[in-house]
Amino acid sequence: MNNLSAEQQAVLAAFEAMQQAMIDKDIETMTALVAPDKTFTHMSGKRQTKEQYFGEIRNGILNYYWYQIRNQDIEVNGERAVLRADVALTARVYGMSGTWTVPVRTNYRKESGKWIQCN
């Protein structure tokens, strides 16, 4: 992380905070880290609103246990940023347990000095 700019480090920290909040099922923190109109797309291609996705985490349909970020690339352009990475995660999703590595592309915008996920 030492070769990242301060803004890139802040984006990475926001991403990591979201990953940990998903593991902890900390909906309050997740809500603070994500724009109200954000949609999520699962590796299966299923799209969900923020409310649907967070609801499935809250209700134990989606359970995240561990993550590791690999090969991150973070581009910051003013008040916008994009984080690309391969994320290894251990989870139980829709009844299936395993460890998967998924390619991630997450958009961010800066609001009130904080980086939040957006579409």
The 8 nearest C-alpha neighbors of each residue, nearest first, counted from 0:
[[1, 3, 2, 8, 4, 11, 7, 5],
 [2, 0, 3, 4, 8, 5, 7, 11],
 [1, 3, 0, 4, 8, 7, 5, 73],
 [4, 2, 1, 0, 7, 8, 5, 6],
 [3, 5, 7, 6, 8, 2, 1, 9],
 [4, 6, 8, 7, 9, 3, 10, 1],
 [7, 5, 9, 8, 4, 10, 75, 3],
 [8, 6, 4, 10, 9, 5, 3, 73],
 [7, 9, 11, 5, 6, 10, 3, 12],
 [8, 10, 6, 12, 7, 11, 5, 13],
 [11, 9, 13, 7, 12, 8, 114, 6],
 [10, 12, 14, 8, 13, 9, 15, 7],
 [11, 13, 9, 15, 10, 14, 16, 8],
 [14, 12, 16, 10, 11, 15, 9, 17],
 [15, 13, 11, 17, 12, 16, 10, 18],
 [14, 16, 18, 12, 17, 13, 11, 19],
 [15, 17, 13, 19, 14, 18, 12, 20],
 [18, 16, 20, 14, 15, 19, 29, 21],
 [17, 19, 15, 21, 16, 20, 14, 22],
 [20, 18, 22, 16, 21, 17, 23, 15],
 [19, 21, 25, 23, 17, 22, 18, 24],
 [22, 20, 24, 18, 19, 23, 17, 63],
 [21, 23, 63, 19, 64, 20, 24, 18],
 [22, 24, 20, 25, 21, 19, 63, 64],
 [25, 23, 21, 22, 20, 26, 57, 56],
 [26, 24, 20, 23, 27, 28, 29, 21],
 [25, 27, 29, 28, 24, 30, 53, 20],
 [28, 26, 30, 29, 25, 31, 20, 24],
 [27, 29, 31, 30, 26, 25, 20, 32],
 [30, 28, 26, 32, 31, 27, 17, 20],
 [29, 31, 27, 28, 32, 33, 26, 34],
 [30, 32, 28, 29, 33, 27, 115, 34],
 [33, 31, 115, 29, 30, 116, 28, 17],
 [32, 34, 116, 115, 30, 31, 29, 117],
 [33, 35, 117, 37, 36, 116, 115, 32],
 [36, 34, 37, 33, 49, 30, 117, 50],
 [35, 37, 34, 38, 49, 48, 117, 118],
 [38, 36, 117, 118, 34, 35, 49, 48],
 [39, 37, 48, 47, 49, 36, 118, 46],
 [38, 40, 47, 46, 48, 41, 37, 49],
 [39, 41, 46, 45, 44, 47, 42, 38],
 [42, 40, 43, 44, 45, 46, 39, 47],
 [41, 43, 44, 40, 101, 45, 102, 46],
 [44, 42, 41, 45, 40, 46, 101, 92],
 [43, 45, 41, 42, 40, 46, 39, 47],
 [44, 46, 41, 40, 43, 47, 42, 39],
 [47, 45, 40, 39, 44, 41, 38, 48],
 [48, 46, 39, 38, 51, 52, 40, 49],
 [47, 49, 38, 51, 50, 52, 39, 37],
 [48, 50, 52, 51, 38, 37, 53, 47],
 [49, 51, 53, 48, 52, 54, 47, 55],
 [52, 50, 54, 48, 49, 53, 47, 55],
 [53, 51, 49, 55, 54, 50, 47, 48],
 [52, 54, 56, 50, 55, 51, 49, 57],
 [55, 53, 57, 51, 52, 56, 50, 58],
 [56, 54, 60, 58, 52, 57, 53, 61],
 [55, 57, 61, 53, 59, 54, 58, 60],
 [56, 58, 54, 55, 59, 24, 53, 26],
 [57, 59, 55, 56, 60, 54, 61, 53],
 [60, 58, 61, 56, 57, 62, 55, 54],
 [61, 59, 55, 58, 93, 56, 92, 62],
 [60, 62, 92, 56, 59, 55, 91, 93],
 [63, 61, 91, 90, 59, 92, 56, 60],
 [62, 64, 90, 22, 65, 89, 21, 91],
 [65, 63, 22, 89, 90, 62, 66, 88],
 [66, 64, 89, 88, 63, 22, 67, 90],
 [67, 65, 88, 87, 89, 86, 68, 64],
 [66, 68, 87, 86, 69, 88, 65, 85],
 [69, 67, 86, 85, 87, 84, 66, 71],
 [68, 70, 85, 71, 84, 86, 67, 87],
 [71, 69, 84, 85, 72, 68, 83, 86],
 [72, 70, 84, 83, 69, 73, 68, 82],
 [71, 73, 83, 82, 84, 70, 74, 81],
 [74, 72, 82, 81, 7, 83, 71, 75],
 [73, 75, 81, 80, 76, 82, 72, 7],
 [76, 74, 80, 79, 77, 73, 81, 7],
 [77, 75, 79, 80, 78, 74, 81, 108],
 [76, 78, 79, 75, 80, 109, 108, 6],
 [77, 79, 109, 108, 76, 80, 75, 110],
 [80, 78, 108, 76, 77, 107, 75, 109],
 [79, 81, 75, 107, 74, 106, 76, 108],
 [80, 82, 106, 74, 105, 73, 107, 83],
 [83, 81, 73, 105, 104, 72, 106, 84],
 [84, 82, 104, 72, 103, 71, 73, 81],
 [85, 83, 71, 103, 70, 69, 102, 86],
 [84, 86, 102, 69, 101, 103, 70, 68],
 [87, 85, 68, 100, 101, 67, 69, 84],
 [88, 86, 100, 67, 66, 99, 101, 68],
 [89, 87, 66, 98, 65, 99, 86, 90],
 [90, 88, 98, 65, 64, 97, 63, 66],
 [89, 91, 63, 62, 64, 96, 97, 92],
 [90, 92, 96, 62, 95, 94, 61, 63],
 [93, 91, 61, 95, 94, 90, 62, 60],
 [92, 94, 95, 60, 61, 91, 96, 62],
 [93, 95, 92, 91, 96, 60, 61, 62],
 [96, 94, 92, 91, 93, 97, 90, 61],
 [97, 95, 91, 90, 92, 94, 98, 89],
 [96, 98, 89, 90, 99, 91, 95, 88],
 [97, 99, 89, 88, 90, 87, 100, 96],
 [100, 98, 88, 87, 101, 97, 89, 86],
 [99, 101, 87, 86, 85, 88, 102, 98],
 [102, 100, 86, 85, 103, 99, 87, 42],
 [101, 103, 85, 84, 86, 100, 104, 83],
 [104, 102, 84, 83, 85, 101, 105, 86],
 [103, 105, 83, 82, 106, 84, 81, 102],
 [106, 104, 82, 81, 103, 83, 107, 116],
 [105, 107, 81, 117, 116, 80, 118, 82],
 [108, 106, 116, 80, 115, 117, 79, 114],
 [109, 107, 79, 78, 114, 115, 80, 110],
 [108, 110, 114, 78, 113, 112, 115, 79],
 [111, 109, 113, 112, 114, 108, 115, 78],
 [110, 112, 113, 109, 114, 115, 108, 78],
 [111, 113, 110, 109, 114, 78, 115, 108],
 [114, 112, 110, 109, 111, 115, 108, 9],
 [115, 113, 109, 108, 107, 10, 110, 13],
 [116, 114, 32, 33, 107, 108, 113, 109],
 [117, 115, 107, 33, 106, 34, 32, 108],
 [118, 116, 37, 34, 107, 106, 33, 115],
 [117, 37, 106, 38, 116, 36, 107, 105]]
